[in-house]
Amino acid sequence: MSIPTEPIGSLPRPRALLDAIVAHADGGMSTAELEQRQDQSVADTLTRLEALGCEVLVDGDQAKPSNLTYPLQGLTALAPDGVVIPYADGHTRQLPRLTAGPFRYRVRADSYLRAARRHTERPLKQSVVAPSALSLLYPHDSLAGYSREAFLQDLANESEAEIRGCLDAGAHRVQLDFTEARLSLKLDPTGGVLEDFIALNNEVLGRFSEKERPRLGVHTCPGADLDSTHSLDVDYAELLPRLFQLKVGTFYLQLASEPEPERVLKTVADQLRPGIRVFVGVTDPIDPRVETAEEVRDRVLLAARYLPVDQLGTCDDAGFAPYADDTSTSRDLAFAKIEARVRGTALAAQALGL
């Protein structure tokens, strides 16, 4: 396929895995049994993606509790009353709060990548949490003996080690999930928080060479949890010029659910620079209707009016289940949307004579 197309990351967990997660939490299943169920779900995910013709695969985050908190599994220096993330439908997600340092990841994403590699030889992309998201763990009040500056340095070091671990494990690309970017403009319209997020992420990304940069990407969207968003009402144009300051070779942008896609594409075209590729969202994970391949084709052709085809790719707007307990989208529906993306992108390439 001459226009690359990739999934973003998370996929709904099968019922057997969801039941196993509950049983493990209640003490009715061993960790070894849970890990076996997770591995089975990863294998099934990879097999189904391959069958749909996906050239680049993901493990669907089947072993992650969420794409935000997975590094914290087993970390004890946490309290439950951290930052609250409000969604448009009224539900919330809450982060934990750090209670002591030094901060260290307990789980790194390269472990998921290595586990998935046992089941396929196709290119594997690995999503990782952006350090900016985990910076929200530090409390507003300083921690005794552990300054915010020391925490941010530890966080940057941990994030760099995770990304390097994924690259060393052979990741086709390492994708930073930066869903808090647009939300930050809702919480702080001055853009100060966003600037801090960009600076922290670039502190980490700047440690990688120009040769490594094409294998680094960033994904942003207005959230996609329980069929709701947290910041779709924030003007995309306020985010995009700052987003393109990030030192990566690939950008994955939500677009299918955007009310004014041409306006967004014009903004992206203004920010586009040589040597990067932009994957635009052509399927909406929180829309229960499966897009047709022809709809996807037309979305790709629209994007090709504004972006050079050799710098264009397609993706889903977001992951389908960023939190393990999100069952708002069925597993079969998610794969049906992925199939539409793959087929529609191929139709667009054909229409463009590629």
Contacts in CASP RR format, 6 or more apart in sequence:
PFRMAT RR
TARGET T0000
AUTHOR 0000-0000-0000
METHOD contacts of the structure
MODEL  1
MSIPTEPIGSLPRPRALLDAIVAHADGGMSTAELEQRQDQSVADTLTRLE
ALGCEVLVDGDQAKPSNLTYPLQGLTALAPDGVVIPYADGHTRQLPRLTA
GPFRYRVRADSYLRAARRHTERPLKQSVVAPSALSLLYPHDSLAGYSREA
FLQDLANESEAEIRGCLDAGAHRVQLDFTEARLSLKLDPTGGVLEDFIAL
NNEVLGRFSEKERPRLGVHTCPGADLDSTHSLDVDYAELLPRLFQLKVGT
FYLQLASEPEPERVLKTVADQLRPGIRVFVGVTDPIDPRVETAEEVRDRV
LLAARYLPVDQLGTCDDAGFAPYADDTSTSRDLAFAKIEARVRGTALAAQ
ALGL
1 55 0 8 1.000
1 345 0 8 1.000
1 346 0 8 1.000
1 349 0 8 1.000
2 309 0 8 1.000
2 349 0 8 1.000
2 354 0 8 1.000
3 300 0 8 1.000
3 309 0 8 1.000
3 312 0 8 1.000
3 313 0 8 1.000
3 314 0 8 1.000
3 345 0 8 1.000
3 348 0 8 1.000
3 349 0 8 1.000
3 352 0 8 1.000
3 354 0 8 1.000
4 55 0 8 1.000
4 56 0 8 1.000
4 277 0 8 1.000
4 279 0 8 1.000
4 313 0 8 1.000
4 314 0 8 1.000
5 54 0 8 1.000
5 55 0 8 1.000
5 279 0 8 1.000
5 313 0 8 1.000
5 314 0 8 1.000
5 315 0 8 1.000
5 341 0 8 1.000
5 342 0 8 1.000
5 345 0 8 1.000
6 54 0 8 1.000
6 56 0 8 1.000
6 58 0 8 1.000
6 125 0 8 1.000
6 173 0 8 1.000
6 252 0 8 1.000
6 279 0 8 1.000
6 313 0 8 1.000
6 314 0 8 1.000
6 315 0 8 1.000
7 49 0 8 1.000
7 54 0 8 1.000
7 56 0 8 1.000
7 57 0 8 1.000
7 58 0 8 1.000
7 60 0 8 1.000
7 125 0 8 1.000
7 315 0 8 1.000
7 316 0 8 1.000
7 319 0 8 1.000
7 338 0 8 1.000
8 58 0 8 1.000
8 127 0 8 1.000
8 175 0 8 1.000
8 219 0 8 1.000
8 252 0 8 1.000
8 315 0 8 1.000
8 316 0 8 1.000
8 317 0 8 1.000
8 318 0 8 1.000
8 319 0 8 1.000
9 58 0 8 1.000
9 60 0 8 1.000
9 61 0 8 1.000
9 67 0 8 1.000
9 125 0 8 1.000
9 127 0 8 1.000
9 175 0 8 1.000
9 319 0 8 1.000
9 320 0 8 1.000
10 60 0 8 1.000
10 61 0 8 1.000
10 64 0 8 1.000
10 67 0 8 1.000
10 127 0 8 1.000
10 319 0 8 1.000
10 320 0 8 1.000
10 321 0 8 1.000
10 322 0 8 1.000
11 45 0 8 1.000
11 58 0 8 1.000
11 60 0 8 1.000
11 61 0 8 1.000
11 62 0 8 1.000
11 319 0 8 1.000
11 320 0 8 1.000
11 321 0 8 1.000
11 331 0 8 1.000
11 334 0 8 1.000
11 335 0 8 1.000
12 320 0 8 1.000
12 321 0 8 1.000
12 326 0 8 1.000
12 327 0 8 1.000
12 329 0 8 1.000
12 330 0 8 1.000
12 331 0 8 1.000
12 334 0 8 1.000
13 21 0 8 1.000
13 41 0 8 1.000
13 62 0 8 1.000
13 321 0 8 1.000
13 324 0 8 1.000
13 331 0 8 1.000
14 41 0 8 1.000
14 44 0 8 1.000
14 331 0 8 1.000
16 37 0 8 1.000
16 40 0 8 1.000
16 41 0 8 1.000
17 37 0 8 1.000
17 38 0 8 1.000
17 40 0 8 1.000
17 41 0 8 1.000
17 62 0 8 1.000
18 324 0 8 1.000
18 325 0 8 1.000
18 327 0 8 1.000
20 29 0 8 1.000
20 33 0 8 1.000
20 34 0 8 1.000
20 37 0 8 1.000
20 38 0 8 1.000
21 34 0 8 1.000
21 324 0 8 1.000
21 325 0 8 1.000
23 29 0 8 1.000
23 34 0 8 1.000
24 30 0 8 1.000
24 31 0 8 1.000
24 33 0 8 1.000
24 34 0 8 1.000
35 63 0 8 1.000
38 62 0 8 1.000
38 63 0 8 1.000
39 63 0 8 1.000
39 115 0 8 1.000
41 62 0 8 1.000
41 63 0 8 1.000
42 59 0 8 1.000
42 60 0 8 1.000
42 62 0 8 1.000
42 63 0 8 1.000
42 115 0 8 1.000
42 116 0 8 1.000
42 119 0 8 1.000
43 119 0 8 1.000
45 58 0 8 1.000
45 59 0 8 1.000
45 60 0 8 1.000
45 62 0 8 1.000
46 57 0 8 1.000
46 59 0 8 1.000
46 116 0 8 1.000
46 119 0 8 1.000
46 120 0 8 1.000
46 122 0 8 1.000
47 119 0 8 1.000
48 335 0 8 1.000
49 57 0 8 1.000
49 58 0 8 1.000
49 335 0 8 1.000
49 338 0 8 1.000
50 57 0 8 1.000
50 120 0 8 1.000
50 122 0 8 1.000
52 335 0 8 1.000
52 338 0 8 1.000
52 339 0 8 1.000
52 342 0 8 1.000
53 342 0 8 1.000
54 122 0 8 1.000
54 338 0 8 1.000
54 342 0 8 1.000
55 122 0 8 1.000
55 123 0 8 1.000
56 122 0 8 1.000
56 123 0 8 1.000
56 124 0 8 1.000
56 125 0 8 1.000
56 172 0 8 1.000
56 173 0 8 1.000
57 116 0 8 1.000
57 120 0 8 1.000
57 122 0 8 1.000
57 123 0 8 1.000
57 124 0 8 1.000
57 125 0 8 1.000
58 124 0 8 1.000
58 125 0 8 1.000
58 126 0 8 1.000
58 127 0 8 1.000
59 112 0 8 1.000
59 113 0 8 1.000
59 115 0 8 1.000
59 116 0 8 1.000
59 124 0 8 1.000
61 67 0 8 1.000
61 112 0 8 1.000
61 127 0 8 1.000
61 321 0 8 1.000
61 322 0 8 1.000
61 324 0 8 1.000
63 112 0 8 1.000
63 115 0 8 1.000
64 70 0 8 1.000
64 112 0 8 1.000
64 324 0 8 1.000
65 73 0 8 1.000
65 323 0 8 1.000
65 324 0 8 1.000
66 322 0 8 1.000
66 323 0 8 1.000
66 324 0 8 1.000
67 127 0 8 1.000
67 129 0 8 1.000
67 177 0 8 1.000
67 319 0 8 1.000
67 322 0 8 1.000
67 323 0 8 1.000
68 95 0 8 1.000
68 129 0 8 1.000
68 133 0 8 1.000
68 177 0 8 1.000
68 322 0 8 1.000
69 95 0 8 1.000
69 96 0 8 1.000
70 107 0 8 1.000
70 109 0 8 1.000
70 129 0 8 1.000
71 105 0 8 1.000
71 106 0 8 1.000
71 107 0 8 1.000
71 108 0 8 1.000
71 129 0 8 1.000
71 134 0 8 1.000
71 158 0 8 1.000
71 162 0 8 1.000
72 78 0 8 1.000
72 96 0 8 1.000
72 105 0 8 1.000
72 106 0 8 1.000
72 107 0 8 1.000
73 106 0 8 1.000
73 107 0 8 1.000
74 106 0 8 1.000
75 104 0 8 1.000
75 106 0 8 1.000
77 98 0 8 1.000
77 99 0 8 1.000
77 100 0 8 1.000
77 101 0 8 1.000
78 96 0 8 1.000
78 97 0 8 1.000
78 98 0 8 1.000
78 99 0 8 1.000
78 137 0 8 1.000
79 96 0 8 1.000
79 97 0 8 1.000
79 99 0 8 1.000
80 94 0 8 1.000
80 96 0 8 1.000
80 97 0 8 1.000
81 94 0 8 1.000
81 97 0 8 1.000
82 94 0 8 1.000
82 95 0 8 1.000
82 96 0 8 1.000
82 97 0 8 1.000
82 136 0 8 1.000
82 137 0 8 1.000
82 139 0 8 1.000
83 94 0 8 1.000
83 95 0 8 1.000
83 97 0 8 1.000
83 136 0 8 1.000
84 92 0 8 1.000
84 93 0 8 1.000
84 94 0 8 1.000
84 95 0 8 1.000
85 92 0 8 1.000
85 93 0 8 1.000
85 94 0 8 1.000
85 95 0 8 1.000
85 183 0 8 1.000
85 230 0 8 1.000
86 92 0 8 1.000
86 230 0 8 1.000
87 93 0 8 1.000
87 223 0 8 1.000
87 225 0 8 1.000
87 226 0 8 1.000
87 228 0 8 1.000
87 229 0 8 1.000
87 230 0 8 1.000
88 228 0 8 1.000
88 229 0 8 1.000
88 230 0 8 1.000
88 232 0 8 1.000
88 233 0 8 1.000
89 226 0 8 1.000
89 227 0 8 1.000
89 228 0 8 1.000
90 228 0 8 1.000
91 225 0 8 1.000
91 226 0 8 1.000
91 228 0 8 1.000
93 225 0 8 1.000
93 323 0 8 1.000
95 136 0 8 1.000
95 137 0 8 1.000
96 137 0 8 1.000
97 137 0 8 1.000
97 139 0 8 1.000
98 137 0 8 1.000
98 138 0 8 1.000
98 139 0 8 1.000
98 143 0 8 1.000
98 151 0 8 1.000
99 139 0 8 1.000
99 143 0 8 1.000
100 143 0 8 1.000
100 146 0 8 1.000
101 143 0 8 1.000
101 146 0 8 1.000
101 151 0 8 1.000
101 154 0 8 1.000
102 146 0 8 1.000
102 150 0 8 1.000
102 154 0 8 1.000
103 137 0 8 1.000
103 151 0 8 1.000
103 154 0 8 1.000
103 155 0 8 1.000
103 158 0 8 1.000
104 154 0 8 1.000
104 158 0 8 1.000
105 158 0 8 1.000
105 161 0 8 1.000
105 162 0 8 1.000
108 161 0 8 1.000
108 162 0 8 1.000
108 165 0 8 1.000
109 126 0 8 1.000
109 127 0 8 1.000
109 128 0 8 1.000
109 162 0 8 1.000
109 166 0 8 1.000
110 126 0 8 1.000
110 162 0 8 1.000
110 165 0 8 1.000
110 166 0 8 1.000
110 168 0 8 1.000
110 169 0 8 1.000
110 171 0 8 1.000
112 126 0 8 1.000
113 124 0 8 1.000
113 126 0 8 1.000
113 166 0 8 1.000
113 169 0 8 1.000
113 170 0 8 1.000
113 171 0 8 1.000
114 169 0 8 1.000
116 124 0 8 1.000
117 124 0 8 1.000
117 169 0 8 1.000
117 170 0 8 1.000
123 172 0 8 1.000
124 170 0 8 1.000
124 171 0 8 1.000
124 172 0 8 1.000
125 171 0 8 1.000
125 172 0 8 1.000
125 173 0 8 1.000
125 174 0 8 1.000
125 175 0 8 1.000
126 166 0 8 1.000
126 169 0 8 1.000
126 171 0 8 1.000
126 173 0 8 1.000
126 174 0 8 1.000
126 175 0 8 1.000
127 174 0 8 1.000
127 175 0 8 1.000
127 176 0 8 1.000
127 177 0 8 1.000
127 219 0 8 1.000
128 159 0 8 1.000
128 162 0 8 1.000
128 163 0 8 1.000
128 166 0 8 1.000
128 174 0 8 1.000
128 175 0 8 1.000
128 176 0 8 1.000
128 177 0 8 1.000
129 176 0 8 1.000
129 177 0 8 1.000
130 159 0 8 1.000
130 176 0 8 1.000
130 177 0 8 1.000
130 178 0 8 1.000
130 180 0 8 1.000
130 197 0 8 1.000
130 201 0 8 1.000
130 218 0 8 1.000
131 155 0 8 1.000
131 156 0 8 1.000
131 158 0 8 1.000
131 159 0 8 1.000
131 200 0 8 1.000
131 201 0 8 1.000
131 203 0 8 1.000
131 204 0 8 1.000
132 178 0 8 1.000
132 180 0 8 1.000
132 181 0 8 1.000
132 196 0 8 1.000
132 197 0 8 1.000
132 198 0 8 1.000
132 200 0 8 1.000
132 201 0 8 1.000
133 177 0 8 1.000
133 178 0 8 1.000
133 179 0 8 1.000
133 180 0 8 1.000
134 155 0 8 1.000
134 159 0 8 1.000
135 151 0 8 1.000
135 152 0 8 1.000
135 155 0 8 1.000
135 196 0 8 1.000
135 197 0 8 1.000
135 200 0 8 1.000
136 180 0 8 1.000
138 148 0 8 1.000
138 151 0 8 1.000
138 152 0 8 1.000
142 148 0 8 1.000
143 151 0 8 1.000
152 200 0 8 1.000
155 200 0 8 1.000
156 200 0 8 1.000
156 203 0 8 1.000
156 204 0 8 1.000
159 204 0 8 1.000
160 204 0 8 1.000
160 207 0 8 1.000
163 174 0 8 1.000
163 204 0 8 1.000
163 208 0 8 1.000
163 216 0 8 1.000
166 174 0 8 1.000
167 174 0 8 1.000
167 212 0 8 1.000
167 215 0 8 1.000
171 215 0 8 1.000
172 215 0 8 1.000
173 215 0 8 1.000
173 216 0 8 1.000
173 217 0 8 1.000
173 250 0 8 1.000
174 215 0 8 1.000
174 216 0 8 1.000
174 217 0 8 1.000
175 217 0 8 1.000
175 218 0 8 1.000
175 219 0 8 1.000
175 250 0 8 1.000
175 252 0 8 1.000
176 201 0 8 1.000
176 205 0 8 1.000
176 216 0 8 1.000
176 217 0 8 1.000
176 218 0 8 1.000
176 219 0 8 1.000
176 248 0 8 1.000
177 219 0 8 1.000
177 322 0 8 1.000
178 197 0 8 1.000
178 201 0 8 1.000
178 218 0 8 1.000
178 219 0 8 1.000
178 220 0 8 1.000
178 243 0 8 1.000
178 246 0 8 1.000
179 219 0 8 1.000
179 220 0 8 1.000
179 221 0 8 1.000
179 222 0 8 1.000
179 223 0 8 1.000
179 318 0 8 1.000
179 322 0 8 1.000
180 197 0 8 1.000
181 194 0 8 1.000
181 197 0 8 1.000
181 220 0 8 1.000
181 239 0 8 1.000
181 242 0 8 1.000
181 243 0 8 1.000
182 220 0 8 1.000
182 221 0 8 1.000
182 222 0 8 1.000
182 223 0 8 1.000
182 231 0 8 1.000
182 234 0 8 1.000
182 236 0 8 1.000
182 239 0 8 1.000
183 222 0 8 1.000
183 223 0 8 1.000
183 230 0 8 1.000
183 231 0 8 1.000
183 234 0 8 1.000
184 191 0 8 1.000
184 192 0 8 1.000
184 193 0 8 1.000
184 194 0 8 1.000
184 197 0 8 1.000
185 191 0 8 1.000
185 193 0 8 1.000
185 194 0 8 1.000
185 231 0 8 1.000
185 234 0 8 1.000
185 235 0 8 1.000
185 238 0 8 1.000
185 239 0 8 1.000
186 230 0 8 1.000
186 231 0 8 1.000
186 233 0 8 1.000
186 234 0 8 1.000
187 193 0 8 1.000
188 194 0 8 1.000
191 238 0 8 1.000
191 242 0 8 1.000
194 239 0 8 1.000
194 242 0 8 1.000
195 242 0 8 1.000
198 242 0 8 1.000
198 243 0 8 1.000
198 245 0 8 1.000
198 246 0 8 1.000
201 218 0 8 1.000
201 246 0 8 1.000
202 245 0 8 1.000
202 246 0 8 1.000
202 247 0 8 1.000
205 213 0 8 1.000
205 216 0 8 1.000
205 246 0 8 1.000
205 247 0 8 1.000
205 248 0 8 1.000
206 247 0 8 1.000
208 216 0 8 1.000
208 247 0 8 1.000
213 247 0 8 1.000
213 248 0 8 1.000
213 249 0 8 1.000
214 249 0 8 1.000
214 250 0 8 1.000
214 275 0 8 1.000
216 247 0 8 1.000
216 248 0 8 1.000
216 249 0 8 1.000
216 250 0 8 1.000
217 248 0 8 1.000
217 249 0 8 1.000
217 250 0 8 1.000
217 251 0 8 1.000
217 252 0 8 1.000
218 243 0 8 1.000
218 246 0 8 1.000
218 248 0 8 1.000
218 250 0 8 1.000
218 251 0 8 1.000
218 252 0 8 1.000
219 251 0 8 1.000
219 252 0 8 1.000
219 253 0 8 1.000
219 315 0 8 1.000
219 318 0 8 1.000
220 239 0 8 1.000
220 243 0 8 1.000
220 251 0 8 1.000
220 252 0 8 1.000
220 253 0 8 1.000
220 254 0 8 1.000
221 229 0 8 1.000
221 253 0 8 1.000
221 254 0 8 1.000
221 317 0 8 1.000
221 318 0 8 1.000
222 229 0 8 1.000
222 230 0 8 1.000
222 231 0 8 1.000
222 232 0 8 1.000
222 234 0 8 1.000
222 254 0 8 1.000
222 257 0 8 1.000
223 229 0 8 1.000
223 230 0 8 1.000
223 231 0 8 1.000
223 232 0 8 1.000
223 318 0 8 1.000
223 322 0 8 1.000
224 285 0 8 1.000
224 286 0 8 1.000
224 317 0 8 1.000
224 318 0 8 1.000
224 319 0 8 1.000
224 320 0 8 1.000
224 322 0 8 1.000
225 322 0 8 1.000
225 323 0 8 1.000
225 326 0 8 1.000
226 326 0 8 1.000
226 328 0 8 1.000
227 286 0 8 1.000
227 288 0 8 1.000
227 328 0 8 1.000
227 329 0 8 1.000
228 286 0 8 1.000
229 257 0 8 1.000
229 286 0 8 1.000
232 257 0 8 1.000
236 258 0 8 1.000
236 263 0 8 1.000
236 264 0 8 1.000
236 267 0 8 1.000
237 263 0 8 1.000
237 264 0 8 1.000
237 267 0 8 1.000
240 253 0 8 1.000
240 264 0 8 1.000
240 267 0 8 1.000
240 268 0 8 1.000
240 271 0 8 1.000
241 267 0 8 1.000
241 270 0 8 1.000
241 271 0 8 1.000
243 251 0 8 1.000
243 271 0 8 1.000
244 251 0 8 1.000
244 271 0 8 1.000
244 272 0 8 1.000
244 273 0 8 1.000
248 276 0 8 1.000
249 275 0 8 1.000
249 276 0 8 1.000
249 277 0 8 1.000
250 276 0 8 1.000
250 277 0 8 1.000
250 278 0 8 1.000
250 279 0 8 1.000
251 276 0 8 1.000
251 277 0 8 1.000
251 278 0 8 1.000
251 279 0 8 1.000
252 279 0 8 1.000
252 281 0 8 1.000
252 315 0 8 1.000
253 264 0 8 1.000
253 268 0 8 1.000
253 278 0 8 1.000
253 279 0 8 1.000
253 280 0 8 1.000
253 281 0 8 1.000
254 281 0 8 1.000
254 317 0 8 1.000
254 318 0 8 1.000
255 261 0 8 1.000
255 264 0 8 1.000
255 265 0 8 1.000
255 280 0 8 1.000
255 281 0 8 1.000
255 282 0 8 1.000
255 299 0 8 1.000
255 303 0 8 1.000
255 317 0 8 1.000
256 281 0 8 1.000
256 282 0 8 1.000
256 283 0 8 1.000
256 284 0 8 1.000
256 287 0 8 1.000
256 291 0 8 1.000
256 299 0 8 1.000
256 316 0 8 1.000
256 317 0 8 1.000
257 284 0 8 1.000
257 286 0 8 1.000
257 287 0 8 1.000
257 317 0 8 1.000
258 264 0 8 1.000
261 299 0 8 1.000
261 302 0 8 1.000
262 302 0 8 1.000
262 306 0 8 1.000
265 280 0 8 1.000
265 302 0 8 1.000
265 303 0 8 1.000
265 305 0 8 1.000
265 306 0 8 1.000
265 307 0 8 1.000
266 306 0 8 1.000
268 278 0 8 1.000
268 280 0 8 1.000
268 306 0 8 1.000
268 307 0 8 1.000
269 306 0 8 1.000
269 307 0 8 1.000
272 278 0 8 1.000
272 307 0 8 1.000
272 308 0 8 1.000
272 311 0 8 1.000
275 311 0 8 1.000
276 311 0 8 1.000
277 311 0 8 1.000
277 312 0 8 1.000
277 313 0 8 1.000
278 307 0 8 1.000
278 311 0 8 1.000
278 312 0 8 1.000
278 313 0 8 1.000
279 312 0 8 1.000
279 313 0 8 1.000
279 314 0 8 1.000
279 315 0 8 1.000
280 299 0 8 1.000
280 300 0 8 1.000
280 303 0 8 1.000
280 307 0 8 1.000
280 312 0 8 1.000
280 313 0 8 1.000
280 314 0 8 1.000
280 315 0 8 1.000
281 299 0 8 1.000
281 314 0 8 1.000
281 315 0 8 1.000
281 316 0 8 1.000
281 317 0 8 1.000
282 291 0 8 1.000
282 296 0 8 1.000
282 299 0 8 1.000
282 300 0 8 1.000
282 314 0 8 1.000
282 315 0 8 1.000
282 316 0 8 1.000
282 341 0 8 1.000
282 344 0 8 1.000
282 345 0 8 1.000
283 291 0 8 1.000
283 296 0 8 1.000
283 316 0 8 1.000
283 317 0 8 1.000
283 337 0 8 1.000
283 338 0 8 1.000
283 340 0 8 1.000
283 341 0 8 1.000
284 291 0 8 1.000
284 316 0 8 1.000
284 317 0 8 1.000
285 316 0 8 1.000
285 317 0 8 1.000
285 318 0 8 1.000
285 319 0 8 1.000
285 320 0 8 1.000
285 329 0 8 1.000
285 334 0 8 1.000
285 337 0 8 1.000
286 317 0 8 1.000
286 318 0 8 1.000
286 328 0 8 1.000
286 329 0 8 1.000
288 329 0 8 1.000
288 333 0 8 1.000
290 333 0 8 1.000
290 336 0 8 1.000
290 337 0 8 1.000
290 340 0 8 1.000
291 337 0 8 1.000
291 340 0 8 1.000
291 341 0 8 1.000
292 340 0 8 1.000
293 340 0 8 1.000
293 343 0 8 1.000
293 344 0 8 1.000
293 347 0 8 1.000
294 344 0 8 1.000
294 347 0 8 1.000
295 340 0 8 1.000
296 314 0 8 1.000
296 340 0 8 1.000
296 341 0 8 1.000
296 343 0 8 1.000
296 344 0 8 1.000
296 345 0 8 1.000
296 347 0 8 1.000
296 348 0 8 1.000
297 344 0 8 1.000
297 345 0 8 1.000
297 347 0 8 1.000
297 348 0 8 1.000
297 351 0 8 1.000
298 348 0 8 1.000
299 314 0 8 1.000
300 312 0 8 1.000
300 314 0 8 1.000
300 344 0 8 1.000
300 345 0 8 1.000
300 348 0 8 1.000
301 348 0 8 1.000
301 351 0 8 1.000
301 352 0 8 1.000
303 312 0 8 1.000
303 314 0 8 1.000
304 312 0 8 1.000
304 348 0 8 1.000
304 352 0 8 1.000
309 352 0 8 1.000
309 354 0 8 1.000
313 345 0 8 1.000
314 341 0 8 1.000
314 345 0 8 1.000
314 348 0 8 1.000
315 341 0 8 1.000
316 337 0 8 1.000
316 338 0 8 1.000
316 341 0 8 1.000
320 329 0 8 1.000
320 334 0 8 1.000
320 337 0 8 1.000
321 327 0 8 1.000
321 329 0 8 1.000
321 334 0 8 1.000
END
